[in-house]
Amino acid sequence: MTRSQVALVRCESYDPKAVDEAIGRALDLLGGAGRFARPGERLLLKPNLLVASKPADAVTTHPAVFEAVIRHLQAAGATLTYGDSPAFGKAEGAARRGGLAEVAERYDVAFKEFTEGRQVSFPDGGLIKQFTLAAPVLDADGIVSLSKLKTHGLTRMTGAVKNQFGCIPGVLKGEFHARMPDVERFSQMLVDLTAVIAPRLFVMDGILGMEGNGPRGGDPRMMNVIIASEDPVALDATVCAMVKLDSRLVPTVRWGAEWGLGNAEDIEYLGDALETFVVEDFVVNRSTGSTTTTQGRFGALVKDWVVPRPVIDTSRCTSCGTCVQMCPIDPKAVDFDSELGHAVPPVYHYERCIRCYCCQELCPEHAITVKTPILGRLIHRR
C-alpha cells in the first residue's frame, strides 16, 4: 500500500471566509478540487447529522464547513446533493436545525432521503458480503464524506470511517447493532461498509470537536483544524495522534489498517505541523481494558461485572423514552416499569444489554454515561 497523505489546516473559527480558505488550502494540498470533482459529475455529500442539534453543540458537521466544501466542488463543475440517515429523527429536520438546509438551498444542493435502499454485493468484504445501502448513495457518481471530530462510547472516537454508517437506511442500523453486539465485529462491519461505498474524499470538521461523553452528550472543545484525506484510516489515526489516544485501541482504525482500507502509520502530513494540534488533556477513553467484547471463557460473567455499561443519572433524566426507543433488542434492555411507566426513569436489565450504547449515544439530556463496574476497574486499575 502506498503512503497516505493527510492535509492539516489550522482554522480557529467558523468565520465563513476563514473556513472557505482552509477548505481550499486542504484541497489544494491534496491536488486540488479537480481531483475529486469533474464537470458534470453527480456527487453526494454525506455530512454527520446524528440528530437535530445546533452547530454550537458540536454534534453535527458545521454549516460553514458544509458551505465551503460545496463552493469548491461546484467550482470544479460537479452537481451536488446531500443526505444522511440519522440515528434518531428525520434527516431533513437535523439538517434544518444544524444550519445545513439553509446553506443547501442557497447553493441549489438538493436534499436526498435515505429511507429507501437497495442491496449490493460485496464479495471482498472481510465480514459482510452484502449491504443494503440508501438509494441516493448508489445513484451518485461519487461520495464525499464530511465527518465531525468527536468521542464515542462504543468505538472511543468517531470520524471518517464511522461516518458511512448513516448510508444504511434507518431501521437497518439497529439490526446491525443487534447482530454484532461486540465492538470488534461492529467495527469490522464499518470497515467493510466504507470499502464498499468507497468515498473519494474525506473531510473532517475539527474546528470545534467534542470530548468526554460523545457523540452527543460530550463537551465542545476547540481543536482548530480542518483535516482532509483520501484515506479514512489515516485521517482517523491522525485524530488519535492529536488527542494522545493509541490508535490501536480504536477498532475501526485497527481493522481498517489490517484489512487494507488505509494506513494507520505510514502517513505523510501536508500543511500545518501535526504537533501544533496536539491536545494532551483531551477527554477520551484511553483505558486498555474497556471493551464491549463478551466472547470467551467467562461470557456473561465478564459482561455483567467487567464490561462498561450504560448508567442513567436519574437527576437529569426526564423520562422522555429515547433510550427505550433506541434499544435495538427485543425484549428491551432498558425499559419503563410496567406499573409506574414514565413517572420514573427507565431501568436497565443488564443481562439483556449488548453494550451497543445506542441509548447513551442519543440521550437528549446527556443523562446516560458509560461506566466500568467496580471489578472491571480493579482488573484494569483504572
RODO-2510 file (C-alpha; in nm, 4 decimals, decimal comma):
residues 382
     n   res          X          Y          Z
     1     m     0,0000     0,0000     0,0000
     2     t     0,1314     0,3438    -0,0930
     3     r     0,1905     0,6106     0,1661
     4     s    -0,1228     0,8044     0,2617
     5     q    -0,1472     1,1818     0,2608
     6     v    -0,3398     1,3782     0,5218
     7     a    -0,3851     1,7538     0,4899
     8     l    -0,3945     1,9558     0,8129
     9     v    -0,5003     2,3199     0,8015
    10     r    -0,5369     2,5477     1,1010
    11     c    -0,8726     2,7238     1,1268
    12     e    -0,9635     2,8889     1,4556
    13     s    -1,3234     2,9942     1,3929
    14     y    -1,6268     2,9250     1,1779
    15     d    -1,5993     3,2607     1,0056
    16     p    -1,7152     3,1711     0,6502
    17     k    -1,4163     3,3322     0,4799
    18     a    -1,1670     3,1606     0,7110
    19     v    -1,3325     2,8207     0,6640
    20     d    -1,3516     2,8648     0,2867
    21     e    -0,9815     2,9427     0,2744
    22     a    -0,8979     2,6469     0,4981
    23     i    -1,1007     2,4018     0,2889
    24     g    -0,9484     2,5423    -0,0283
    25     r    -0,5972     2,5033     0,1082
    26     a    -0,6664     2,1474     0,2261
    27     l    -0,7943     2,0506    -0,1181
    28     d    -0,5001     2,2196    -0,2893
    29     l    -0,2583     2,0234    -0,0697
    30     l    -0,4210     1,7042    -0,1975
    31     g    -0,4025     1,8111    -0,5623
    32     g    -0,6956     2,0485    -0,5943
    33     a    -1,0746     2,0188    -0,6032
    34     g    -1,0499     1,8986    -0,9623
    35     r    -0,9058     1,5701    -0,8390
    36     f    -1,2316     1,4911    -0,6637
    37     a    -1,4974     1,6624    -0,8756
    38     r    -1,5170     1,6796    -1,2516
    39     p    -1,7590     1,8768    -1,4703
    40     g    -2,0972     1,7084    -1,4973
    41     e    -2,0404     1,4552    -1,2191
    42     r    -2,3119     1,3915    -0,9614
    43     l    -2,1540     1,3908    -0,6171
    44     l    -2,3338     1,3187    -0,2911
    45     l    -2,2183     1,4944     0,0265
    46     k    -2,2563     1,2804     0,3390
    47     p    -2,2365     1,5038     0,6494
    48     n    -2,2683     1,3822     1,0078
    49     l    -2,6326     1,4502     1,1013
    50     l    -2,6529     1,2327     1,4105
    51     v    -2,9553     1,4163     1,5474
    52     a    -3,1150     1,7602     1,5267
    53     s    -2,8742     1,9880     1,7098
    54     k    -2,7432     2,3457     1,6991
    55     p    -2,3989     2,3987     1,5380
    56     a    -2,2540     2,5242     1,8683
    57     d    -2,3246     2,1855     2,0291
    58     a    -2,0521     2,0219     1,8142
    59     v    -2,2756     1,7237     1,7383
    60     t    -2,3095     1,7641     1,3616
    61     t    -2,0980     1,8877     1,0710
    62     h    -2,0885     2,2667     1,0905
    63     p    -2,2727     2,4555     0,8130
    64     a    -1,9671     2,6702     0,7399
    65     v    -1,7653     2,3590     0,6554
    66     f    -2,0544     2,2220     0,4522
    67     e    -2,0773     2,5506     0,2595
    68     a    -1,7061     2,5697     0,1877
    69     v    -1,6961     2,2166     0,0502
    70     i    -1,9976     2,2946    -0,1686
    71     r    -1,8339     2,6084    -0,3072
    72     h    -1,5113     2,4354    -0,4059
    73     l    -1,6722     2,1256    -0,5569
    74     q    -1,9272     2,3297    -0,7506
    75     a    -1,6460     2,5486    -0,8817
    76     a    -1,4911     2,2286    -1,0188
    77     g    -1,8123     2,1631    -1,2113
    78     a    -1,9869     1,8934    -1,0071
    79     t    -2,3605     1,8722    -0,9428
    80     l    -2,4140     1,8165    -0,5699
    81     t    -2,6768     1,6561    -0,3489
    82     y    -2,6621     1,5665     0,0194
    83     g    -2,8224     1,3282     0,2651
    84     d    -2,7899     1,1122     0,5746
    85     s    -2,9874     0,8672     0,7846
    86     p    -2,9718     0,9900     1,1459
    87     a    -2,9864     0,7515     1,4359
    88     f    -3,2908     0,9384     1,5691
    89     g    -3,5411     1,1655     1,3979
    90     k    -3,5573     1,2806     1,0375
    91     a    -3,2515     1,3829     0,8379
    92     e    -3,4204     1,6902     0,6952
    93     g    -3,5067     1,8123     1,0444
    94     a    -3,1489     1,7568     1,1592
    95     a    -3,0191     1,9456     0,8548
    96     r    -3,2574     2,2325     0,9267
    97     r    -3,1646     2,2513     1,2950
    98     g    -2,7941     2,2260     1,2191
    99     g    -2,7980     2,5014     0,9579
   100     l    -2,7112     2,2814     0,6612
   101     a    -3,0528     2,3010     0,4937
   102     e    -3,0351     2,6795     0,4572
   103     v    -2,6882     2,6514     0,3020
   104     a    -2,8003     2,3775     0,0641
   105     e    -3,0991     2,5794    -0,0543
   106     r    -2,8801     2,8812    -0,1181
   107     y    -2,6467     2,6784    -0,3406
   108     d    -2,9206     2,4689    -0,5034
   109     v    -2,7950     2,1440    -0,3483
   110     a    -3,0886     1,9025    -0,3291
   111     f    -3,1618     1,7007    -0,0158
   112     k    -3,1936     1,3245    -0,0728
   113     e    -3,3926     1,0943     0,1544
   114     f    -3,2042     0,7864     0,2755
   115     t    -3,5203     0,5948     0,3602
   116     e    -3,5183     0,3541     0,0637
   117     g    -3,2322     0,1158    -0,0050
   118     r    -3,1020    -0,1406    -0,2487
   119     q    -2,8866    -0,4449    -0,1887
   120     v    -2,5311    -0,4532    -0,3186
   121     s    -2,2958    -0,7478    -0,3228
   122     f    -1,9507    -0,7117    -0,1690
   123     p    -1,7627    -1,0418    -0,2130
   124     d    -1,4357    -0,8820    -0,0951
   125     g    -1,5805    -0,7940     0,2456
   126     g    -1,3856    -0,9221     0,5426
   127     l    -1,7076    -0,9819     0,7378
   128     i    -2,0090    -0,8560     0,5410
   129     k    -2,0634    -0,9784     0,1864
   130     q    -2,3847    -0,7849     0,1175
   131     f    -2,5195    -0,4470     0,2268
   132     t    -2,8440    -0,2587     0,1839
   133     l    -2,7432     0,0991     0,1052
   134     a    -2,9521     0,4136     0,0668
   135     a    -3,0532     0,4531    -0,2976
   136     p    -2,9024     0,8055    -0,3381
   137     v    -2,5634     0,6680    -0,2332
   138     l    -2,5773     0,4129    -0,5128
   139     d    -2,7152     0,6601    -0,7675
   140     a    -2,4335     0,9134    -0,7229
   141     d    -2,1122     0,9096    -0,9263
   142     g    -1,9134     0,9587    -0,6087
   143     i    -1,9382     1,0283    -0,2349
   144     v    -1,7665     1,2985    -0,0301
   145     s    -1,7757     1,2190     0,3412
   146     l    -1,7948     1,5120     0,5864
   147     s    -1,7328     1,3865     0,9386
   148     k    -1,7066     1,5534     1,2796
   149     l    -1,4258     1,5124     1,5341
   150     k    -1,5947     1,3512     1,8368
   151     t    -1,5553     1,0873     2,1054
   152     h    -1,7802     0,7809     2,1031
   153     g    -1,8932     0,5451     2,3775
   154     l    -1,8524     0,2314     2,1673
   155     t    -1,5577     0,3000     1,9357
   156     r    -1,3804     0,5661     2,1501
   157     m    -1,3600     0,8061     1,8548
   158     t    -1,5993     0,8586     1,5660
   159     g    -1,4724     1,0070     1,2447
   160     a    -1,4070     0,9285     0,8820
   161     v    -1,4704     0,5516     0,8917
   162     k    -1,7797     0,5553     1,1096
   163     n    -1,9450     0,8394     0,9171
   164     q    -2,0594     0,5950     0,6470
   165     f    -2,2931     0,4189     0,8928
   166     g    -2,5512     0,6825     0,8017
   167     c    -2,5588     0,5430     0,4455
   168     i    -2,7603     0,2481     0,5782
   169     p    -3,1340     0,3266     0,5825
   170     g    -3,2851     0,3984     0,9247
   171     v    -3,4141     0,0848     1,0918
   172     l    -3,1453    -0,1369     0,9431
   173     k    -2,8794     0,0335     1,1567
   174     g    -3,0385    -0,1028     1,4718
   175     e    -3,0294    -0,4518     1,3244
   176     f    -2,6522    -0,4269     1,2815
   177     h    -2,6123    -0,3392     1,6488
   178     a    -2,8241    -0,6388     1,7454
   179     r    -2,6420    -0,8761     1,5098
   180     m    -2,2957    -0,7524     1,6103
   181     p    -2,3102    -0,6746     1,9823
   182     d    -1,9348    -0,6548     2,0362
   183     v    -1,7253    -0,3627     1,9207
   184     e    -1,4814    -0,5714     1,7159
   185     r    -1,7375    -0,7198     1,4786
   186     f    -1,9286    -0,3925     1,4622
   187     s    -1,6086    -0,2117     1,3634
   188     q    -1,5282    -0,4748     1,1039
   189     m    -1,8694    -0,4078     0,9540
   190     l    -1,7935    -0,0334     0,9422
   191     v    -1,4665    -0,1022     0,7618
   192     d    -1,6448    -0,3178     0,5045
   193     l    -1,9137    -0,0535     0,4679
   194     t    -1,6610     0,2202     0,3957
   195     a    -1,4825    -0,0064     0,1498
   196     v    -1,7968    -0,0868    -0,0486
   197     i    -1,9088     0,2787    -0,0604
   198     a    -1,5535     0,3989    -0,1331
   199     p    -1,5919     0,7761    -0,0834
   200     r    -1,3417     0,9608    -0,2954
   201     l    -1,2692     1,2282    -0,0338
   202     f    -1,2957     1,2574     0,3449
   203     v    -1,3132     1,5985     0,5114
   204     m    -1,3345     1,6304     0,8897
   205     d    -1,4728     1,9306     1,0732
   206     g    -1,2286     1,9521     1,3614
   207     i    -1,2582     2,3225     1,4339
   208     l    -1,4889     2,2586     1,7289
   209     g    -1,4714     1,8958     1,8364
   210     m    -1,6354     1,7027     2,1175
   211     e    -1,4643     1,5366     2,4134
   212     g    -1,5995     1,3302     2,7008
   213     n    -1,9442     1,1729     2,6721
   214     g    -1,9711     1,1825     2,2906
   215     p    -2,1057     1,1596     2,0288
   216     r    -2,3977     1,3718     2,1573
   217     g    -2,3601     1,4318     2,5298
   218     g    -1,9968     1,5407     2,5472
   219     d    -1,8378     1,8831     2,5829
   220     p    -1,7352     2,1036     2,2888
   221     r    -1,3584     2,1503     2,2652
   222     m    -1,1729     2,3800     2,0271
   223     m    -0,9328     2,1777     1,8109
   224     n    -0,8832     2,4435     1,5405
   225     v    -0,8291     2,2098     1,2470
   226     i    -0,9675     2,1044     0,9113
   227     i    -0,8466     1,7589     0,8100
   228     a    -0,8784     1,6085     0,4629
   229     s    -0,7583     1,2859     0,3042
   230     e    -0,8438     1,0160     0,0542
   231     d    -0,7635     0,7643     0,3285
   232     p    -1,0195     0,7429     0,6139
   233     v    -0,7977     0,5224     0,8292
   234     a    -0,5076     0,7655     0,8060
   235     l    -0,7405     1,0546     0,8873
   236     d    -0,8788     0,8828     1,1979
   237     a    -0,5299     0,7738     1,3062
   238     t    -0,4240     1,1367     1,2753
   239     v    -0,7011     1,2420     1,5138
   240     c    -0,5846     0,9758     1,7589
   241     a    -0,2369     1,1281     1,7488
   242     m    -0,3850     1,4720     1,8150
   243     v    -0,5662     1,3579     2,1299
   244     k    -0,2929     1,1235     2,2549
   245     l    -0,5018     0,8108     2,2035
   246     d    -0,3299     0,4906     2,0916
   247     s    -0,4873     0,4277     1,7512
   248     r    -0,4659     0,0526     1,8127
   249     l    -0,7371     0,0984     2,0760
   250     v    -0,9756     0,2329     1,8104
   251     p    -1,1074    -0,0790     1,6373
   252     t    -1,2162     0,0983     1,3176
   253     v    -0,8573     0,2167     1,2737
   254     r    -0,7018    -0,1164     1,3689
   255     w    -0,9256    -0,3260     1,1425
   256     g    -0,9155    -0,0657     0,8686
   257     a    -0,5379    -0,0944     0,8573
   258     e    -0,5355    -0,4733     0,8847
   259     w    -0,7924    -0,5192     0,6081
   260     g    -0,6285    -0,2759     0,3683
   261     l    -0,8783     0,0104     0,3844
   262     g    -0,5966     0,2521     0,4624
   263     n    -0,2805     0,3276     0,6569
   264     a    -0,2586     0,3853     1,0298
   265     e     0,1153     0,4544     1,0446
   266     d     0,2652     0,5239     0,7008
   267     i     0,1252     0,8763     0,6732
   268     e     0,2600     1,1898     0,5076
   269     y     0,1295     1,5078     0,6698
   270     l     0,0724     1,8090     0,4466
   271     g     0,0129     2,1672     0,5569
   272     d     0,0427     2,2680     0,9196
   273     a     0,2517     2,0583     1,1581
   274     l     0,0697     1,7786     1,3395
   275     e     0,2331     1,8599     1,6729
   276     t     0,0726     2,2056     1,6742
   277     f    -0,2702     2,0439     1,7061
   278     v    -0,1951     1,8020     1,9902
   279     v    -0,4258     1,8399     2,2932
   280     e    -0,2856     1,6179     2,5656
   281     d    -0,5700     1,6687     2,8136
   282     f    -0,8452     1,5889     2,5618
   283     v    -1,1033     1,3786     2,7473
   284     v    -1,1282     1,0387     2,5772
   285     n    -1,1301     0,6745     2,6871
   286     r    -0,7638     0,5676     2,6844
   287     s    -0,8081     0,2596     2,9043
   288     t    -0,6613    -0,0575     2,7587
   289     g    -0,9262    -0,2632     2,9331
   290     s    -1,2527    -0,1011     2,8245
   291     t    -1,4130    -0,3239     2,5651
   292     t    -1,7619    -0,4448     2,4832
   293     t    -1,6374    -0,7841     2,3686
   294     t    -1,8091    -1,0546     2,5737
   295     q    -1,6913    -1,3662     2,3990
   296     g    -1,4629    -1,6119     2,5655
   297     r    -1,4439    -1,8360     2,8660
   298     f    -1,6368    -1,6269     3,1156
   299     g    -1,9017    -1,4878     2,8787
   300     a    -2,1948    -1,3461     3,0723
   301     l    -1,9929    -1,3034     3,3935
   302     v    -1,7443    -1,0807     3,2134
   303     k    -2,0251    -0,8768     3,0584
   304     d    -2,2049    -0,8207     3,3878
   305     w    -1,9083    -0,7447     3,6130
   306     v    -1,6242    -0,6213     3,3922
   307     v    -1,7548    -0,4708     3,0668
   308     p    -1,8508    -0,0998     3,0726
   309     r    -2,2250    -0,0456     3,0962
   310     p    -2,4607     0,2480     3,0319
   311     v    -2,5841     0,4145     3,3504
   312     i    -2,8685     0,6660     3,3892
   313     d    -2,8243     0,9758     3,6048
   314     t    -3,1782     0,9898     3,7428
   315     s    -3,1346     1,3536     3,8460
   316     r    -3,1007     1,4533     3,4801
   317     c    -3,3391     1,2018     3,3240
   318     t    -3,6736     1,3422     3,2037
   319     s    -3,8254     1,0011     3,1206
   320     c    -3,8546     1,1023     2,7543
   321     g    -3,8125     0,7406     2,6437
   322     t    -3,5472     0,7991     2,3768
   323     c    -3,3226     0,5323     2,5279
   324     v    -3,6072     0,2802     2,5278
   325     q    -3,6964     0,3633     2,1702
   326     m    -3,3362     0,3294     2,0513
   327     c    -3,2569    -0,0005     2,2248
   328     p    -3,2204    -0,2419     1,9290
   329     i    -3,3025    -0,5681     2,1049
   330     d    -3,6284    -0,7419     2,1990
   331     p    -3,7148    -0,7536     2,4834
   332     k    -3,5640    -0,4148     2,5604
   333     a    -3,2544    -0,3941     2,7778
   334     v    -3,3734    -0,0583     2,9104
   335     d    -3,7424    -0,0020     2,9718
   336     f    -4,0001     0,1676     3,1885
   337     d    -4,1550    -0,0052     3,4877
   338     s    -4,4719    -0,1817     3,3761
   339     e    -4,6736    -0,0197     3,6573
   340     l    -4,5135     0,3205     3,7095
   341     g    -4,4472     0,3944     3,3413
   342     h    -4,2992     0,7367     3,2654
   343     a    -4,3429     0,8514     3,6246
   344     v    -3,9899     0,7288     3,6992
   345     p    -3,6769     0,6911     3,4834
   346     p    -3,6310     0,3695     3,2850
   347     v    -3,4247     0,0883     3,4353
   348     y    -3,1652    -0,1395     3,2774
   349     h    -3,1785    -0,5159     3,2525
   350     y    -2,8065    -0,5655     3,2129
   351     e    -2,8373    -0,9369     3,1463
   352     r    -3,0009    -0,8396     2,8147
   353     c    -2,7826    -0,5377     2,7371
   354     i    -2,5491    -0,5928     2,4399
   355     r    -2,3396    -0,2827     2,5233
   356     c    -2,4040    -0,1090     2,1917
   357     y    -2,4503     0,2233     2,3788
   358     c    -2,7200     0,3455     2,1394
   359     c    -2,9020     0,4779     2,4469
   360     q    -2,6007     0,6787     2,5614
   361     e    -2,5315     0,7999     2,2100
   362     l    -2,8720     0,9610     2,1675
   363     c    -2,9912     1,0692     2,5127
   364     p    -3,1069     1,4299     2,4615
   365     e    -3,0496     1,5210     2,8280
   366     h    -2,6952     1,3783     2,8423
   367     a    -2,8199     1,1711     3,1345
   368     i    -2,6543     0,8436     3,0280
   369     t    -2,2842     0,7752     3,0626
   370     v    -2,0736     0,4642     3,0099
   371     k    -1,9201     0,3393     3,3335
   372     t    -1,6998     0,0428     3,4141
   373     p    -1,8214    -0,1842     3,7005
   374     i    -1,6002    -0,1981     4,0075
   375     l    -1,4489    -0,5363     3,9179
   376     g    -1,3551    -0,4057     3,5772
   377     r    -1,1917    -0,1015     3,7328
   378     l    -0,9932    -0,3235     3,9708
   379     i    -0,8801    -0,5550     3,6929
   380     h    -0,7668    -0,2743     3,4679
   381     r    -0,6504    -0,0464     3,7542
   382     r    -0,8466     0,2487     3,6246
***
